[in-house]
């Protein structure tokens, strides 16, 4: 359970102090453009491109897209997100 607390805190720090792209298509664009430092996918993310990508670090979040959206503190579901700039978070250590 402590991992969930850490990832939630790290996600919120990255979102508030860094730059994050939400959504499968935006995340895929960031990966293809070489901008993504890391990708976080919900465990029900529909994109095989993202979940199987070897060009960037991929973390599968231990919850579905609704839970990932909640962890990000946004009022919508999030299947995938790209960390462009981690800001003050330690998210890249996952």
C-alpha positions as CSV (number, residue, x, y, z in Angstrom):
1,X,0.0,0.0,0.0
2,X,2.9,2.4,0.7
3,X,3.8,2.3,-3.1
4,X,0.3,3.7,-3.9
5,X,0.9,6.6,-1.4
6,X,4.3,7.3,-2.9
7,X,3.2,7.2,-6.5
8,X,0.2,9.4,-5.7
9,X,2.4,12.0,-4.0
10,X,4.9,11.8,-6.8
11,X,2.2,12.1,-9.5
12,X,0.7,15.2,-7.8
13,X,4.2,16.8,-7.4
14,X,5.0,16.1,-11.1
15,X,1.6,17.5,-12.2
16,X,1.9,20.7,-10.1
17,X,5.6,21.5,-10.6
18,X,6.5,19.8,-13.8
19,X,4.9,19.0,-17.2
20,X,2.6,16.1,-17.8
21,X,0.6,15.1,-20.9
22,X,-2.6,13.2,-20.2
23,X,-4.4,10.7,-22.5
24,X,-3.3,7.9,-24.7
25,X,-2.9,9.9,-27.9
26,X,-1.0,12.8,-26.2
27,X,1.2,10.2,-24.5
28,X,1.9,8.3,-27.7
29,X,2.8,11.6,-29.4
30,X,5.2,12.5,-26.6
31,X,6.9,9.1,-26.8
32,X,7.2,9.3,-30.6
33,X,8.5,12.8,-30.4
34,X,11.1,11.8,-27.8
35,X,9.7,14.2,-25.2
36,X,8.5,11.6,-22.6
37,X,10.9,10.8,-19.8
38,X,8.5,8.2,-18.4
39,X,5.1,6.8,-19.2
40,X,2.5,5.7,-16.6
41,X,-0.3,3.5,-17.8
42,X,-3.4,2.3,-16.0
43,X,-3.7,-1.5,-15.8
44,X,-6.5,-1.3,-18.3
45,X,-4.7,1.0,-20.8
46,X,-5.8,0.1,-24.3
47,X,-2.6,1.1,-26.0
48,X,-0.2,-1.8,-26.8
49,X,2.2,0.8,-28.2
50,X,2.6,2.3,-24.7
51,X,2.5,-0.8,-22.5
52,X,5.0,-2.6,-24.6
53,X,7.3,0.3,-25.4
54,X,11.0,-0.2,-24.9
55,X,12.2,3.3,-25.8
56,X,11.0,4.9,-22.6
57,X,10.5,3.8,-19.0
58,X,6.9,2.5,-18.5
59,X,5.3,2.0,-15.2
60,X,2.0,0.1,-15.0
61,X,-0.2,1.8,-12.3
62,X,-1.8,-0.8,-10.0
63,X,-5.3,0.4,-10.8
64,X,-7.7,1.2,-13.6
65,X,-8.1,4.5,-15.5
66,X,-10.6,5.9,-13.0
67,X,-8.2,5.2,-10.1
68,X,-5.3,6.7,-12.0
69,X,-7.3,9.8,-12.7
70,X,-8.1,10.0,-9.0
71,X,-4.4,9.6,-8.1
72,X,-3.6,12.5,-10.4
73,X,-6.2,14.6,-8.8
74,X,-8.2,15.2,-12.0
75,X,-12.0,14.8,-12.4
76,X,-11.7,12.4,-15.3
77,X,-10.2,9.0,-16.1
78,X,-6.6,8.7,-17.2
79,X,-5.5,5.6,-19.2
80,X,-2.0,6.9,-19.8
81,X,0.2,9.9,-19.0
82,X,3.6,11.0,-20.1
83,X,6.1,12.7,-17.7
84,X,7.7,15.4,-19.8
85,X,9.3,17.3,-16.9
86,X,9.3,15.7,-13.5
87,X,9.4,19.0,-11.7
88,X,10.2,18.5,-8.0
89,X,8.8,15.0,-7.9
90,X,10.8,11.8,-7.5
91,X,8.5,10.0,-10.0
92,X,11.4,8.8,-12.3
93,X,12.7,6.6,-9.5
94,X,9.7,4.2,-9.8
